Amino acid sequence: METNTIDVRLPDLGEVDEVRIVQWLRDVGLTVGLDEDLVEVETEKTTFVVPAPIGGRLIEIVAAEGATIGRGGLLGRIERLG
């Protein structure tokens, strides 16, 4: 059975160049569903939740809570199951 690892990246937020990671809503090792809330991030004006781009298991958190990352930055990785 083959598995794929998918990078979870900060989506394009228009004029926003960087965000701060507020809170991961799932822990490493737990499964997530497609579009399930994964990580909360904060801009200068608001907070929002980045959804999981695929269903699978969260295998790595790259951007820790409190970290600042730029547009397209790597947040974590999900392993596609099945």
One Martini backbone bead per residue (centre of mass of N, CA, C, O) as a GRO file, in nm:
protein
   82
    1MET     BB    1   0.094   0.038   0.025
    2GLU     BB    2   0.058   0.367  -0.069
    3THR     BB    3   0.198   0.679   0.029
    4ASN     BB    4   0.129   1.030   0.081
    5THR     BB    5   0.285   1.348   0.103
    6ILE     BB    6   0.146   1.658   0.218
    7ASP     BB    7   0.167   1.987   0.194
    8VAL     BB    8   0.106   2.250   0.424
    9ARG     BB    9   0.000   2.567   0.318
   10LEU     BB   10  -0.020   2.890   0.296
   11PRO     BB   11  -0.249   3.067   0.175
   12ASP     BB   12  -0.369   3.299  -0.024
   13LEU     BB   13  -0.441   3.644   0.122
   14GLY     BB   14  -0.341   3.853  -0.069
   15GLU     BB   15  -0.212   4.121   0.113
   16VAL     BB   16  -0.087   3.903   0.285
   17ASP     BB   17   0.245   3.810   0.395
   18GLU     BB   18   0.184   3.735   0.710
   19VAL     BB   19   0.173   3.502   0.992
   20ARG     BB   20   0.048   3.374   1.298
   21ILE     BB   21   0.063   3.108   1.504
   22VAL     BB   22  -0.177   3.011   1.732
   23GLN     BB   23  -0.321   2.709   1.663
   24TRP     BB   24  -0.338   2.376   1.690
   25LEU     BB   25  -0.618   2.142   1.627
   26ARG     BB   26  -0.400   1.919   1.580
   27ASP     BB   27  -0.220   1.635   1.631
   28VAL     BB   28   0.022   1.439   1.599
   29GLY     BB   29  -0.128   1.135   1.455
   30LEU     BB   30  -0.384   1.250   1.362
   31THR     BB   31  -0.676   1.260   1.204
   32VAL     BB   32  -0.803   1.409   0.896
   33GLY     BB   33  -1.021   1.588   0.712
   34LEU     BB   34  -1.142   1.727   0.458
   35ASP     BB   35  -1.158   2.063   0.555
   36GLU     BB   36  -1.052   2.050   0.827
   37ASP     BB   37  -0.962   2.194   1.098
   38LEU     BB   38  -0.607   2.274   1.175
   39VAL     BB   39  -0.519   2.599   1.176
   40GLU     BB   40  -0.454   2.893   1.353
   41VAL     BB   41  -0.442   3.229   1.228
   42GLU     BB   42  -0.272   3.561   1.224
   43THR     BB   43  -0.324   3.880   1.155
   44GLU     BB   44  -0.345   4.214   1.196
   45LYS     BB   45  -0.688   4.187   1.183
   46THR     BB   46  -0.713   3.858   1.193
   47THR     BB   47  -0.863   3.538   1.215
   48PHE     BB   48  -0.799   3.198   1.093
   49VAL     BB   49  -0.867   2.888   0.923
   50VAL     BB   50  -0.689   2.610   0.819
   51PRO     BB   51  -0.745   2.362   0.610
   52ALA     BB   52  -0.742   2.054   0.501
   53PRO     BB   53  -0.639   1.937   0.182
   54ILE     BB   54  -0.661   1.648   0.319
   55GLY     BB   55  -0.697   1.329   0.402
   56GLY     BB   56  -0.544   1.208   0.717
   57ARG     BB   57  -0.220   1.228   0.869
   58LEU     BB   58  -0.056   1.404   1.099
   59ILE     BB   59   0.315   1.412   1.083
   60GLU     BB   60   0.377   1.739   1.075
   61ILE     BB   61   0.510   2.026   1.245
   62VAL     BB   62   0.669   2.320   1.136
   63ALA     BB   63   0.480   2.550   1.250
   64ALA     BB   64   0.479   2.685   1.536
   65GLU     BB   65   0.357   2.823   1.790
   66GLY     BB   66   0.430   3.176   1.723
   67ALA     BB   67   0.499   3.168   1.445
   68THR     BB   68   0.626   3.317   1.145
   69ILE     BB   69   0.474   3.329   0.816
   70GLY     BB   70   0.463   3.318   0.482
   71ARG     BB   71   0.362   3.307   0.185
   72GLY     BB   72   0.352   2.960   0.130
   73GLY     BB   73   0.421   2.839   0.383
   74LEU     BB   74   0.515   2.584   0.593
   75LEU     BB   75   0.320   2.401   0.828
   76GLY     BB   76   0.288   2.092   0.718
   77ARG     BB   77   0.205   1.729   0.727
   78ILE     BB   78   0.027   1.486   0.522
   79GLU     BB   79  -0.089   1.156   0.527
   80ARG     BB   80  -0.209   0.954   0.302
   81LEU     BB   81  -0.461   0.722   0.321
   82GLY     BB   82  -0.481   0.420   0.119
   0.00000   0.00000   0.00000
